[in-house]
Structures are given as C-alpha cells and as structure tokens.
Amino acid sequence: MTGSCTVTTGQPHLAKQDLSNLQIESLTPLSPEVISRQATINIGTIGHVAHGKSTVVKALSGVHTVRFKNELERNITIKLGYANAKIYKSSDPKCQRPVCYTSMGSNKEDTFSMNGFKYNVVRHVSFVDCPGHDILMATMLNGAAVMDAALLLIAGNEACPQPQTSEHLAAIEIMKLKHILILQNKVDLIKEVQAKEQQDQILRFIEGTVAEGAPIIPISAQLKYNIEVPHLIIIRSFDVNKPGSEVEDLKGGVAGGSILKGVLKVGQEIEVRPGLVSRDSEGKLTCKPIKSKIVSLFAEQNDLMYAVPGGLIGVGTKIDPTLCRADRMVGQVLGSVGGLPEIFTELLVSYYLLKRLLGVRTEGDKKGAREEESLLSKRIWLKLD
C-alpha cells in the first residue's frame, strides 16, 4: 500500500486488503484476506545445538534462517531466525495424506494446482528459529515469548535429553505453551533399533511435562524424509526372470534410476507415471498410472531397506515384468501414490543445436559447441505419441 491508497497494490496474485471496507470485528486469524498476506501463527523450533532446527525450517519454508556472517562461518544460529510459510491442503477426497498437504513460500498464490489436485491455503505461519547454544538461552527465551506452538527437535544420533533440550522444554513450560510436536531428527544416521531405543528415552523424558502425549515424528530434515514426497527418475528397467521360470518363481519388474528427493522404503506403496499409455477411440492419448509396492531396494549387490537421494539404485516391484522388459519404463517417474507430477501430452520446449551434430567444423581447441544462429532458443510443440 503506497501514499493515500486504501487498497493493496503489490502482489496482485494475493487477496486484496481494502481499508475502505474494513470491518475489524469480522477479522479472524483465518480470514482469507489476512492469511493470504500475513502469517497469523508463530511456531518456534527449539532444542539442543546442532539438532537440525534451522534445517527443518528451510525444508518447510525454503528460507535459510542463518543469514549473518558470523552465523554462516560457525554454522550455528546466534540471533533469532525467522521465515514464513503457507500451509496448503487439497480437499479432493482422492488426495490422501500426506500428499494432500504441502507447504510453500509466503509469496505463493492462495490457490494452485499440483499433481492433478487443487490446493488451497489453510494456514500462514511464521517460524521462530531459536539458537540452541547454552550461552544464547536469553535469545531463546525472547523467542518463546511470542510462540503459539513449538517443534522440539531431538537428534536421533545422540542420547536424550541433551542439556538445552531440557532447558528449552522447561522454558516453554514456564510460558504455558501447550501445542508441541516432537521431531526425532537425523534418523538417516541411525538404525531402526537405535531409533526405537531413543524413542523410549524421549517418552521417559517428556513424562510429567507439558510435552507428555505429544506426537513423535521421525524425520530427516537434510534428506526431507517424512517432509517431502519422494521422486525417482527411471533410466533403466528390467525383467529379471529367466526364460522357463516356474510361475511361483516369477519376480516383478525392476526399475533403475536416481532419487531426486525424498526417501523410498521397502514395503512402501508406490505408483509410476505416466504408466500405461494408449489411445482412445478418438485417437487421443490416455495415461493410466501403475500402482505397485516396493519389495526390494539395492545398490549394485548391496541390499537396502531404504534409499536416499544421490547415486543409482534398483527398485524391485510387483509390477508385471513384461512392462519393465527392455527398458520400456525409461523416462517415467516413480514415487508415492498421489504425490507425482501432473501428466502432460504436449510440451513447449527450448533447444539448441550442437555444431558437431550440424557438421560444422571447429578450429583447434576452440570450445564452440553451440550453434549461435537464430535456431537457438526457438520453441516447438512436441507431441508425445
């Protein structure tokens, strides 16, 4: 809003706020014109130093709260960090949890479509990122004074409780904060048995405190495990069954590729998009995603119980092996059911031509690989047949 104007003029994709029609008594923290532009809930991240508080905020909001030079050099939070995020939900009954929820930056429009579902903003929150170092306890207390809820971070690779874990929990208890969620972070660094043992430690630690009964959610903020839906690009697919195999010995198809984000686990329900592609009676392309289950994960000869982003892995599934034979699934995307990108039958692409492919000679060691004529950056419509 600028000058004497009574209507917001910036960010036209957000809901307008008009002073001339303002009725203060009708405003609530969930009024559309309010949460479109302003966060109305403060959520603090608390816990011991280096347990992943800032990393969780970045995973949820996309904002790195460590901004100052001395913080970046030491890789710790010194001043109170802050970041806003909008929480969206899809009301489509076909969109199940956790895919029906997602978080975006504060400047994102209030309604958008993703993965074939329509999402609407339901909350706009501010994260108050508190420092975990013992000498910065006063800074943490300042942050606790404005919190409506708290995320208590506990690193899975350390015993519970650590000194500031206890102090921060005591601080929010003094502030009479009742809405608490416990995040058991860094589970990617420990085995399942260790995670269960530490969960028992956490339950004993919070017994009799304001956090008793709070949900304990295992996550990896660094890998966005239990935060972000996994995506795997398929670059190879195989039928591992030998000719003449007995029916009871047949195995499902194997997809090979690299995880772009998220974590895949043995036993997880998955789908592959676009899946089965065919044409209807009118000649139009139709796609039917393939749903299946992960029965094995491996990296070369090594068996895995879960796989994280980076490197190439194989995913054993229950998919009909004939669909995976001879790389038939190359180019498709594998991930959680309902969590994959929307399918398109037409794409607008940019391209450039290489001189070597055009038959143009390059002189000596000059690295002139691109064709710099008007063909560069032209756009074409590509139909997928």
Buried (B, 14 or more C-beta within 10 A) or exposed (E): EEEEEEEBEEEEEBBEBEEEEEEEEEEEEEBEBBBBBBBBBBBBBBBBBBBBBBBBBBBBBBBBBBEEEEBEEEEBBBBBBBBBBBBBBBEEEEBEEEBBEBBBEBEBBBEBEBBBBEBEBBBBBBBBBBBBBEEBBEBBBEBBEEBBBBBBBBBBBBEBBBEBBBBBBEBBBEBEBEEBBBBBBBBBBBEEEEBEBBBEEBBEBBEEBBBEEBEBBBBBBBBBBBBBBBBBBBBBBBBBBEEEEEEEEEBBBBBBBBBEBBBBBBEBEBBBBBBEBEEEEEEEBEBEBBBBBBBBBBEEEEEBEBBBBEEEBBBBBBBBBEBBBEEBBBEBBBBBBBBBEEBEBEEEEEEEBEBEEEEEEEEEEEEEEEBEEEEEEEEEEEEEE
